[in-house]
Amino acid sequence: MSQLSIWEKESFYAPSDIVIAGSGLVGLWSAYYLKKLAPSLSITIIERGRIPTGASTRNAGFACFGSLTELVADQQKMGTDQLLELVDMRYRGIKRIKKTFKEEDISYEKHGGYELIGHSTSGQSSDAPDTGIDQLRSSIDEFNRHLKKITGQQKTFSIQNEKIETFGFTSVQYLIENKLEAQLHSGKLCQALIRLVTSMGVTILNDLEILSFEKVHGHLLLHTQLPLPLIADQLLVTTNAFARQLLPQLDITPARGQVLVTSPIEDLPFKGTFHFDEGFYYFRNLGDRVLLGGARNIAFEEETTTEMEITDGIQQELERFLAEVILPGRFYTIENRWSGIMGMGSEKMPIVKAVNDHVFCAVRMSGMGVALAPIVGEQIATLMTGGEDSTDLEELTS
């Protein structure tokens, strides 16, 4: 595009109060809360793809806040207080999704969640927590006490081994249930958010990428493929795993997550979201199909990439797990495969901060962007506008 018309300059590409880099879940929720706090703000979202990509429309569609063994492992790294703060953010985020959208509009289904604890021969990491029944019950009791303040439930986790045979799994020693987990349709959620923020006056520009930015006379000049820079007062970077392209100082590491989906399976014996090996493997029913993803822990270095490709090694491991553990003896074919890029780092807490007076970021969702995005969006909007605290803002959005 070598020229812009006056109409384009004064509408689509007009100077904005805030430009948001990335139209994924965090970018969209941020725009929503910015408009809630300050309706007069002019906000433009820049998306380099035709649709939101990265992880927002390429994840597994889990509405979850952490499997037991994942929480145990994170507790050892983060400490109890910080972990519970993070879990609380995830849980409140899921509640906020349900409060904002009709369940049927985003295919929100509450079938509960489960964690499979496998025998040592089933592919579980050698450094996974001790899975002896006494240790398992002790961990369940501890986290049920911790989570009662968050979920309001006496027992968030419980052992439900009788369902192992009902579900048809093999090589599974214990099955831990979490009735509070759910699943949703990530694409429909993004579409619903796009409709919502555009109805509030937010402009979204697709197929456009912010290549660099500079501050000139108190404003930001955002350089893209356009012949002239975009002008904004503030820039919010929400591109998660790709944020270092604009802010190279951030502690973010890309992590590719690969996924496959089976053909329809007659009389599929289970519904829900399922975790294995500290959440490195995850699967769910998708109607009468099975969606399975993960296994990046067998090739961490290879999967530390922003290349949105699938690889034979990971896909073969997913197929092995599918055949040996989830669907032994069943007939099916693989109908779909894809990958998405998550944003990880040296710790799991999201980065929500001001980089300077004009530039902000809300990134590093650590594979939990569905649940975290509403709360992170609220936090960054409050920071950028000097708005009300989260309790008042929650009342504002009701």
C-alpha beads as a LAMMPS data file, in Angstrom:
LAMMPS data file: protein, C-alpha beads

398 atoms
397 bonds

1 atom types
1 bond types

-500.0 500.0 xlo xhi
-500.0 500.0 ylo yhi
-500.0 500.0 zlo zhi

Masses

1 110.0

Atoms # bond

1 1 1 0.000 0.000 0.000
2 1 1 1.877 3.041 -1.289
3 1 1 -0.755 5.703 -0.579
4 1 1 -3.498 6.419 1.936
5 1 1 -6.654 8.377 1.208
6 1 1 -7.711 11.246 3.426
7 1 1 -10.691 9.136 4.513
8 1 1 -8.406 6.297 5.622
9 1 1 -6.032 8.628 7.439
10 1 1 -8.877 10.247 9.368
11 1 1 -10.736 7.059 10.301
12 1 1 -9.068 3.651 10.318
13 1 1 -5.534 5.034 10.684
14 1 1 -6.345 8.125 12.761
15 1 1 -4.242 8.817 15.867
16 1 1 -5.380 6.758 18.862
17 1 1 -5.189 7.230 22.584
18 1 1 -4.107 3.602 22.905
19 1 1 -2.833 1.085 20.380
20 1 1 -2.849 -2.550 21.445
21 1 1 -0.441 -4.936 19.735
22 1 1 -2.207 -8.282 19.393
23 1 1 -5.890 -9.190 19.032
24 1 1 -5.652 -12.391 21.045
25 1 1 -7.473 -13.004 24.300
26 1 1 -5.354 -10.642 26.426
27 1 1 -5.520 -7.842 23.871
28 1 1 -9.289 -8.159 23.505
29 1 1 -9.999 -8.362 27.247
30 1 1 -7.682 -5.379 27.792
31 1 1 -9.596 -3.332 25.228
32 1 1 -12.873 -4.321 26.877
33 1 1 -11.790 -3.159 30.329
34 1 1 -10.136 -0.012 29.016
35 1 1 -13.444 0.941 27.432
36 1 1 -15.297 0.066 30.618
37 1 1 -13.037 2.293 32.674
38 1 1 -12.699 5.124 30.152
39 1 1 -15.361 4.961 27.407
40 1 1 -14.048 8.053 25.643
41 1 1 -10.663 6.471 24.877
42 1 1 -9.935 5.842 21.209
43 1 1 -8.465 2.340 20.975
44 1 1 -6.999 0.530 17.981
45 1 1 -5.900 -3.102 18.052
46 1 1 -3.202 -4.126 15.570
47 1 1 -3.128 -7.799 14.556
48 1 1 -0.459 -9.122 12.225
49 1 1 -2.583 -12.123 11.180
50 1 1 -5.918 -12.339 9.430
51 1 1 -7.349 -13.630 12.706
52 1 1 -5.902 -13.856 16.238
53 1 1 -3.123 -16.439 16.148
54 1 1 -0.290 -17.481 18.451
55 1 1 -2.170 -19.363 21.164
56 1 1 -5.588 -17.715 21.502
57 1 1 -7.290 -19.640 18.696
58 1 1 -4.885 -22.582 18.684
59 1 1 -5.159 -23.888 22.247
60 1 1 -7.149 -26.855 23.568
61 1 1 -10.124 -24.895 24.902
62 1 1 -9.642 -25.736 28.585
63 1 1 -11.327 -23.632 31.278
64 1 1 -9.021 -24.889 34.018
65 1 1 -6.873 -23.539 36.852
66 1 1 -4.265 -26.263 37.375
67 1 1 -4.108 -30.024 37.855
68 1 1 -2.967 -31.388 41.198
69 1 1 0.532 -32.531 40.190
70 1 1 1.098 -29.268 38.319
71 1 1 0.130 -27.298 41.426
72 1 1 2.397 -29.452 43.601
73 1 1 5.323 -28.873 41.240
74 1 1 4.637 -25.128 41.004
75 1 1 4.325 -24.830 44.758
76 1 1 7.875 -26.131 45.117
77 1 1 9.124 -23.473 42.671
78 1 1 6.933 -20.483 43.557
79 1 1 5.966 -20.987 47.158
80 1 1 2.429 -21.442 48.433
81 1 1 1.346 -17.795 48.639
82 1 1 2.331 -16.829 45.100
83 1 1 0.905 -20.031 43.678
84 1 1 -2.466 -19.448 45.332
85 1 1 -2.474 -15.871 44.026
86 1 1 -1.992 -17.246 40.522
87 1 1 -4.666 -19.933 40.941
88 1 1 -7.082 -17.315 42.254
89 1 1 -6.492 -15.218 39.129
90 1 1 -7.202 -18.224 36.910
91 1 1 -10.347 -19.187 38.802
92 1 1 -11.725 -15.633 38.791
93 1 1 -10.939 -15.393 35.083
94 1 1 -13.081 -18.428 34.322
95 1 1 -15.919 -16.964 36.370
96 1 1 -15.571 -13.691 34.472
97 1 1 -15.893 -15.480 31.124
98 1 1 -19.129 -17.123 32.263
99 1 1 -20.406 -13.778 33.560
100 1 1 -19.668 -11.952 30.311
101 1 1 -20.914 -14.437 27.721
102 1 1 -23.771 -16.864 27.321
103 1 1 -22.517 -20.416 27.612
104 1 1 -24.057 -21.444 24.283
105 1 1 -22.276 -18.605 22.455
106 1 1 -18.833 -19.959 23.374
107 1 1 -19.743 -23.665 23.689
108 1 1 -18.974 -23.594 27.393
109 1 1 -19.582 -27.069 28.809
110 1 1 -19.019 -28.066 32.420
111 1 1 -18.194 -31.783 32.411
112 1 1 -15.518 -31.537 35.075
113 1 1 -11.827 -32.295 34.822
114 1 1 -9.589 -35.216 35.708
115 1 1 -5.932 -35.959 36.155
116 1 1 -4.483 -39.327 35.190
117 1 1 -1.708 -40.614 37.417
118 1 1 0.104 -43.298 35.464
119 1 1 2.382 -46.226 36.126
120 1 1 6.070 -45.558 35.474
121 1 1 5.807 -47.367 32.126
122 1 1 3.147 -44.998 30.775
123 1 1 5.476 -42.170 29.788
124 1 1 5.268 -40.027 32.906
125 1 1 8.251 -37.804 33.599
126 1 1 10.910 -39.306 35.814
127 1 1 10.865 -36.145 37.936
128 1 1 7.074 -36.181 38.446
129 1 1 5.960 -36.032 42.096
130 1 1 5.747 -39.227 44.137
131 1 1 2.475 -40.943 43.227
132 1 1 2.179 -43.253 46.240
133 1 1 -1.396 -43.282 47.511
134 1 1 -0.488 -41.808 50.909
135 1 1 1.451 -38.954 49.340
136 1 1 -1.342 -38.410 46.832
137 1 1 -4.005 -38.193 49.530
138 1 1 -1.818 -35.869 51.558
139 1 1 -1.419 -33.525 48.573
140 1 1 -5.153 -33.637 47.877
141 1 1 -5.978 -32.784 51.495
142 1 1 -3.462 -29.929 51.534
143 1 1 -4.686 -28.340 48.319
144 1 1 -8.335 -28.804 49.196
145 1 1 -7.633 -26.727 52.316
146 1 1 -5.779 -24.093 50.298
147 1 1 -8.373 -23.916 47.516
148 1 1 -11.418 -23.697 49.786
149 1 1 -10.823 -19.950 50.114
150 1 1 -10.726 -19.643 46.314
151 1 1 -13.393 -22.073 45.099
152 1 1 -15.639 -22.189 48.156
153 1 1 -15.628 -25.983 47.907
154 1 1 -14.684 -28.358 50.696
155 1 1 -13.199 -30.771 48.173
156 1 1 -11.918 -29.376 44.895
157 1 1 -9.946 -32.587 44.225
158 1 1 -11.013 -36.162 44.967
159 1 1 -9.831 -39.634 43.942
160 1 1 -12.287 -41.336 41.571
161 1 1 -10.523 -44.539 40.580
162 1 1 -13.798 -46.316 39.792
163 1 1 -14.108 -44.161 36.662
164 1 1 -10.856 -45.444 35.134
165 1 1 -12.548 -48.563 33.785
166 1 1 -15.708 -46.644 32.836
167 1 1 -13.628 -44.238 30.746
168 1 1 -11.689 -47.105 29.182
169 1 1 -8.204 -45.895 30.105
170 1 1 -5.224 -48.206 30.515
171 1 1 -1.878 -47.729 32.301
172 1 1 -3.617 -45.409 34.774
173 1 1 -3.068 -45.976 38.474
174 1 1 -5.166 -43.168 39.968
175 1 1 -7.763 -40.722 38.663
176 1 1 -8.239 -37.356 40.401
177 1 1 -11.451 -35.453 39.724
178 1 1 -12.003 -31.693 39.770
179 1 1 -15.696 -30.966 39.215
180 1 1 -15.037 -27.245 38.721
181 1 1 -13.230 -27.555 35.378
182 1 1 -14.953 -26.930 32.063
183 1 1 -14.270 -26.632 28.360
184 1 1 -15.091 -24.042 25.731
185 1 1 -14.593 -23.188 22.056
186 1 1 -11.568 -20.890 21.786
187 1 1 -12.472 -19.596 18.335
188 1 1 -16.012 -18.711 19.387
189 1 1 -14.669 -16.986 22.509
190 1 1 -12.375 -14.801 20.392
191 1 1 -15.212 -14.040 17.984
192 1 1 -17.514 -13.081 20.862
193 1 1 -14.849 -10.771 22.299
194 1 1 -14.252 -9.170 18.902
195 1 1 -17.970 -8.483 18.498
196 1 1 -18.097 -7.073 22.013
197 1 1 -15.174 -4.661 21.754
198 1 1 -16.063 -3.457 18.254
199 1 1 -19.574 -2.683 19.534
200 1 1 -17.862 -0.482 22.137
201 1 1 -16.033 1.485 19.445
202 1 1 -12.689 -0.336 19.301
203 1 1 -11.026 -0.493 15.863
204 1 1 -9.262 -3.707 14.852
205 1 1 -6.769 -3.681 11.975
206 1 1 -5.725 -7.091 10.669
207 1 1 -2.800 -8.093 8.464
208 1 1 -0.751 -5.278 9.980
209 1 1 2.331 -5.604 12.169
210 1 1 4.068 -3.100 14.424
211 1 1 7.699 -3.397 13.348
212 1 1 9.151 -0.757 15.668
213 1 1 8.179 2.330 17.603
214 1 1 9.711 5.589 18.768
215 1 1 8.707 8.498 20.958
216 1 1 8.561 11.869 19.218
217 1 1 7.223 15.091 20.790
218 1 1 5.322 13.234 23.509
219 1 1 3.655 10.743 21.150
220 1 1 4.512 7.281 19.902
221 1 1 5.167 6.703 16.228
222 1 1 4.386 3.078 15.395
223 1 1 6.056 1.866 12.222
224 1 1 4.178 -0.771 10.229
225 1 1 3.891 -1.769 6.563
226 1 1 1.880 1.428 5.998
227 1 1 3.566 4.374 4.227
228 1 1 3.064 6.571 7.305
229 1 1 3.486 5.655 10.990
230 1 1 0.489 5.255 13.254
231 1 1 0.320 7.728 16.122
232 1 1 -0.675 6.845 19.673
233 1 1 -0.329 8.197 23.182
234 1 1 0.164 4.735 24.671
235 1 1 1.154 1.309 23.379
236 1 1 0.065 -1.917 25.050
237 1 1 1.941 -5.062 23.979
238 1 1 -0.122 -8.244 24.433
239 1 1 1.561 -10.522 21.902
240 1 1 2.627 -12.978 24.616
241 1 1 5.289 -15.340 23.197
242 1 1 6.107 -12.829 20.435
243 1 1 6.416 -9.794 22.727
244 1 1 10.217 -9.765 22.642
245 1 1 10.078 -8.663 19.005
246 1 1 9.021 -5.257 20.370
247 1 1 10.330 -5.531 23.944
248 1 1 13.461 -7.699 23.834
249 1 1 14.219 -7.179 27.524
250 1 1 11.217 -9.238 28.690
251 1 1 11.624 -12.639 30.361
252 1 1 9.607 -14.628 27.832
253 1 1 10.404 -17.905 26.111
254 1 1 8.213 -19.315 23.329
255 1 1 6.857 -22.824 23.790
256 1 1 5.137 -24.645 20.963
257 1 1 2.136 -26.778 21.827
258 1 1 1.090 -29.381 19.273
259 1 1 -2.426 -30.783 19.023
260 1 1 -4.349 -33.454 17.127
261 1 1 -8.042 -34.288 16.816
262 1 1 -9.520 -37.703 16.019
263 1 1 -12.430 -38.669 13.843
264 1 1 -15.810 -39.178 15.590
265 1 1 -15.732 -42.181 17.920
266 1 1 -18.832 -44.268 18.432
267 1 1 -19.962 -44.349 22.077
268 1 1 -17.035 -42.296 23.349
269 1 1 -17.079 -43.229 27.053
270 1 1 -15.913 -39.944 28.598
271 1 1 -16.566 -36.220 28.637
272 1 1 -14.427 -33.581 30.279
273 1 1 -10.943 -32.142 30.362
274 1 1 -8.037 -34.423 31.260
275 1 1 -4.435 -33.839 32.363
276 1 1 -1.406 -36.095 32.639
277 1 1 2.197 -35.626 33.749
278 1 1 1.928 -32.203 35.423
279 1 1 -0.279 -30.997 32.581
280 1 1 2.304 -31.634 29.847
281 1 1 -0.262 -33.932 28.214
282 1 1 -3.875 -32.785 27.990
283 1 1 -6.970 -34.051 26.225
284 1 1 -10.713 -33.545 26.130
285 1 1 -13.766 -34.672 24.283
286 1 1 -14.789 -32.437 21.407
287 1 1 -18.295 -33.707 20.970
288 1 1 -17.653 -37.341 20.075
289 1 1 -14.066 -36.689 18.994
290 1 1 -10.919 -36.549 21.119
291 1 1 -8.590 -33.539 21.134
292 1 1 -5.121 -34.341 22.480
293 1 1 -2.157 -32.024 22.857
294 1 1 1.178 -31.569 24.576
295 1 1 4.205 -33.859 24.968
296 1 1 6.607 -30.947 24.482
297 1 1 8.481 -32.185 27.579
298 1 1 10.003 -34.954 25.459
299 1 1 11.704 -32.309 23.289
300 1 1 11.921 -29.041 25.225
301 1 1 14.677 -27.516 23.110
302 1 1 12.998 -28.368 19.814
303 1 1 9.674 -26.961 21.017
304 1 1 11.185 -23.674 22.233
305 1 1 10.317 -21.940 18.987
306 1 1 7.926 -19.466 17.385
307 1 1 7.585 -21.653 14.276
308 1 1 3.966 -22.756 14.049
309 1 1 4.670 -26.185 12.596
310 1 1 4.009 -29.776 13.626
311 1 1 6.790 -32.333 13.989
312 1 1 6.878 -36.081 13.504
313 1 1 8.384 -36.799 16.935
314 1 1 5.730 -35.007 18.979
315 1 1 2.869 -36.173 16.790
316 1 1 4.027 -39.785 17.035
317 1 1 4.231 -39.510 20.823
318 1 1 0.702 -38.065 20.945
319 1 1 -0.547 -40.915 18.778
320 1 1 1.183 -43.444 21.046
321 1 1 -0.437 -41.951 24.134
322 1 1 -3.795 -41.876 22.395
323 1 1 -3.599 -45.528 21.360
324 1 1 -2.069 -46.949 24.538
325 1 1 -3.760 -44.923 27.277
326 1 1 -6.851 -43.044 26.071
327 1 1 -8.435 -45.160 23.322
328 1 1 -6.949 -48.674 23.505
329 1 1 -8.589 -51.043 21.030
330 1 1 -10.692 -48.291 19.426
331 1 1 -10.861 -47.502 15.721
332 1 1 -10.320 -43.903 14.677
333 1 1 -8.333 -41.735 12.316
334 1 1 -6.561 -38.415 12.886
335 1 1 -8.514 -35.662 11.130
336 1 1 -6.729 -32.496 12.221
337 1 1 -3.320 -31.405 13.505
338 1 1 -1.961 -27.984 14.405
339 1 1 0.331 -26.092 16.749
340 1 1 0.187 -22.875 18.759
341 1 1 2.839 -20.820 20.541
342 1 1 2.622 -20.206 24.284
343 1 1 4.600 -17.646 26.250
344 1 1 6.640 -19.060 29.135
345 1 1 9.446 -17.671 31.274
346 1 1 11.542 -18.227 34.372
347 1 1 8.367 -17.981 36.468
348 1 1 4.660 -18.467 35.858
349 1 1 3.233 -15.169 37.065
350 1 1 2.164 -12.995 34.105
351 1 1 4.118 -9.846 33.336
352 1 1 1.685 -6.945 33.744
353 1 1 3.543 -3.656 33.988
354 1 1 4.480 -0.253 32.631
355 1 1 7.698 -0.413 30.626
356 1 1 7.803 3.377 30.653
357 1 1 5.334 6.287 30.653
358 1 1 3.994 5.390 27.204
359 1 1 4.544 1.634 26.811
360 1 1 2.877 -1.159 28.762
361 1 1 2.768 -4.934 28.478
362 1 1 0.531 -7.809 29.569
363 1 1 2.237 -11.032 28.547
364 1 1 3.558 -14.464 29.642
365 1 1 0.382 -16.461 30.233
366 1 1 2.321 -19.740 30.656
367 1 1 -0.257 -21.824 28.832
368 1 1 -3.203 -20.535 30.897
369 1 1 -4.283 -17.604 28.731
370 1 1 -7.944 -18.593 28.523
371 1 1 -8.352 -18.328 32.283
372 1 1 -5.866 -15.522 32.963
373 1 1 -6.747 -13.114 30.158
374 1 1 -9.846 -11.516 31.750
375 1 1 -8.011 -10.730 35.003
376 1 1 -4.786 -9.651 33.313
377 1 1 -6.821 -7.444 30.971
378 1 1 -8.504 -5.865 33.970
379 1 1 -5.195 -5.321 35.750
380 1 1 -3.455 -3.620 32.836
381 1 1 -6.490 -1.463 32.052
382 1 1 -6.576 -0.279 35.661
383 1 1 -2.846 0.473 35.561
384 1 1 -3.068 2.399 32.291
385 1 1 -6.030 4.536 33.303
386 1 1 -5.404 4.922 37.022
387 1 1 -8.837 3.328 37.367
388 1 1 -10.718 1.756 40.214
389 1 1 -9.633 -1.340 42.078
390 1 1 -10.633 -4.813 40.912
391 1 1 -13.607 -5.100 43.295
392 1 1 -15.183 -1.907 41.964
393 1 1 -14.377 -2.856 38.384
394 1 1 -16.030 -6.252 38.783
395 1 1 -19.197 -4.459 39.897
396 1 1 -18.848 -2.111 36.943
397 1 1 -18.865 -5.014 34.476
398 1 1 -21.975 -6.707 35.877

Bonds

1 1 1 2
2 1 2 3
3 1 3 4
4 1 4 5
5 1 5 6
6 1 6 7
7 1 7 8
8 1 8 9
9 1 9 10
10 1 10 11
11 1 11 12
12 1 12 13
13 1 13 14
14 1 14 15
15 1 15 16
16 1 16 17
17 1 17 18
18 1 18 19
19 1 19 20
20 1 20 21
21 1 21 22
22 1 22 23
23 1 23 24
24 1 24 25
25 1 25 26
26 1 26 27
27 1 27 28
28 1 28 29
29 1 29 30
30 1 30 31
31 1 31 32
32 1 32 33
33 1 33 34
34 1 34 35
35 1 35 36
36 1 36 37
37 1 37 38
38 1 38 39
39 1 39 40
40 1 40 41
41 1 41 42
42 1 42 43
43 1 43 44
44 1 44 45
45 1 45 46
46 1 46 47
47 1 47 48
48 1 48 49
49 1 49 50
50 1 50 51
51 1 51 52
52 1 52 53
53 1 53 54
54 1 54 55
55 1 55 56
56 1 56 57
57 1 57 58
58 1 58 59
59 1 59 60
60 1 60 61
61 1 61 62
62 1 62 63
63 1 63 64
64 1 64 65
65 1 65 66
66 1 66 67
67 1 67 68
68 1 68 69
69 1 69 70
70 1 70 71
71 1 71 72
72 1 72 73
73 1 73 74
74 1 74 75
75 1 75 76
76 1 76 77
77 1 77 78
78 1 78 79
79 1 79 80
80 1 80 81
81 1 81 82
82 1 82 83
83 1 83 84
84 1 84 85
85 1 85 86
86 1 86 87
87 1 87 88
88 1 88 89
89 1 89 90
90 1 90 91
91 1 91 92
92 1 92 93
93 1 93 94
94 1 94 95
95 1 95 96
96 1 96 97
97 1 97 98
98 1 98 99
99 1 99 100
100 1 100 101
101 1 101 102
102 1 102 103
103 1 103 104
104 1 104 105
105 1 105 106
106 1 106 107
107 1 107 108
108 1 108 109
109 1 109 110
110 1 110 111
111 1 111 112
112 1 112 113
113 1 113 114
114 1 114 115
115 1 115 116
116 1 116 117
117 1 117 118
118 1 118 119
119 1 119 120
120 1 120 121
121 1 121 122
122 1 122 123
123 1 123 124
124 1 124 125
125 1 125 126
126 1 126 127
127 1 127 128
128 1 128 129
129 1 129 130
130 1 130 131
131 1 131 132
132 1 132 133
133 1 133 134
134 1 134 135
135 1 135 136
136 1 136 137
137 1 137 138
138 1 138 139
139 1 139 140
140 1 140 141
141 1 141 142
142 1 142 143
143 1 143 144
144 1 144 145
145 1 145 146
146 1 146 147
147 1 147 148
148 1 148 149
149 1 149 150
150 1 150 151
151 1 151 152
152 1 152 153
153 1 153 154
154 1 154 155
155 1 155 156
156 1 156 157
157 1 157 158
158 1 158 159
159 1 159 160
160 1 160 161
161 1 161 162
162 1 162 163
163 1 163 164
164 1 164 165
165 1 165 166
166 1 166 167
167 1 167 168
168 1 168 169
169 1 169 170
170 1 170 171
171 1 171 172
172 1 172 173
173 1 173 174
174 1 174 175
175 1 175 176
176 1 176 177
177 1 177 178
178 1 178 179
179 1 179 180
180 1 180 181
181 1 181 182
182 1 182 183
183 1 183 184
184 1 184 185
185 1 185 186
186 1 186 187
187 1 187 188
188 1 188 189
189 1 189 190
190 1 190 191
191 1 191 192
192 1 192 193
193 1 193 194
194 1 194 195
195 1 195 196
196 1 196 197
197 1 197 198
198 1 198 199
199 1 199 200
200 1 200 201
201 1 201 202
202 1 202 203
203 1 203 204
204 1 204 205
205 1 205 206
206 1 206 207
207 1 207 208
208 1 208 209
209 1 209 210
210 1 210 211
211 1 211 212
212 1 212 213
213 1 213 214
214 1 214 215
215 1 215 216
216 1 216 217
217 1 217 218
218 1 218 219
219 1 219 220
220 1 220 221
221 1 221 222
222 1 222 223
223 1 223 224
224 1 224 225
225 1 225 226
226 1 226 227
227 1 227 228
228 1 228 229
229 1 229 230
230 1 230 231
231 1 231 232
232 1 232 233
233 1 233 234
234 1 234 235
235 1 235 236
236 1 236 237
237 1 237 238
238 1 238 239
239 1 239 240
240 1 240 241
241 1 241 242
242 1 242 243
243 1 243 244
244 1 244 245
245 1 245 246
246 1 246 247
247 1 247 248
248 1 248 249
249 1 249 250
250 1 250 251
251 1 251 252
252 1 252 253
253 1 253 254
254 1 254 255
255 1 255 256
256 1 256 257
257 1 257 258
258 1 258 259
259 1 259 260
260 1 260 261
261 1 261 262
262 1 262 263
263 1 263 264
264 1 264 265
265 1 265 266
266 1 266 267
267 1 267 268
268 1 268 269
269 1 269 270
270 1 270 271
271 1 271 272
272 1 272 273
273 1 273 274
274 1 274 275
275 1 275 276
276 1 276 277
277 1 277 278
278 1 278 279
279 1 279 280
280 1 280 281
281 1 281 282
282 1 282 283
283 1 283 284
284 1 284 285
285 1 285 286
286 1 286 287
287 1 287 288
288 1 288 289
289 1 289 290
290 1 290 291
291 1 291 292
292 1 292 293
293 1 293 294
294 1 294 295
295 1 295 296
296 1 296 297
297 1 297 298
298 1 298 299
299 1 299 300
300 1 300 301
301 1 301 302
302 1 302 303
303 1 303 304
304 1 304 305
305 1 305 306
306 1 306 307
307 1 307 308
308 1 308 309
309 1 309 310
310 1 310 311
311 1 311 312
312 1 312 313
313 1 313 314
314 1 314 315
315 1 315 316
316 1 316 317
317 1 317 318
318 1 318 319
319 1 319 320
320 1 320 321
321 1 321 322
322 1 322 323
323 1 323 324
324 1 324 325
325 1 325 326
326 1 326 327
327 1 327 328
328 1 328 329
329 1 329 330
330 1 330 331
331 1 331 332
332 1 332 333
333 1 333 334
334 1 334 335
335 1 335 336
336 1 336 337
337 1 337 338
338 1 338 339
339 1 339 340
340 1 340 341
341 1 341 342
342 1 342 343
343 1 343 344
344 1 344 345
345 1 345 346
346 1 346 347
347 1 347 348
348 1 348 349
349 1 349 350
350 1 350 351
351 1 351 352
352 1 352 353
353 1 353 354
354 1 354 355
355 1 355 356
356 1 356 357
357 1 357 358
358 1 358 359
359 1 359 360
360 1 360 361
361 1 361 362
362 1 362 363
363 1 363 364
364 1 364 365
365 1 365 366
366 1 366 367
367 1 367 368
368 1 368 369
369 1 369 370
370 1 370 371
371 1 371 372
372 1 372 373
373 1 373 374
374 1 374 375
375 1 375 376
376 1 376 377
377 1 377 378
378 1 378 379
379 1 379 380
380 1 380 381
381 1 381 382
382 1 382 383
383 1 383 384
384 1 384 385
385 1 385 386
386 1 386 387
387 1 387 388
388 1 388 389
389 1 389 390
390 1 390 391
391 1 391 392
392 1 392 393
393 1 393 394
394 1 394 395
395 1 395 396
396 1 396 397
397 1 397 398
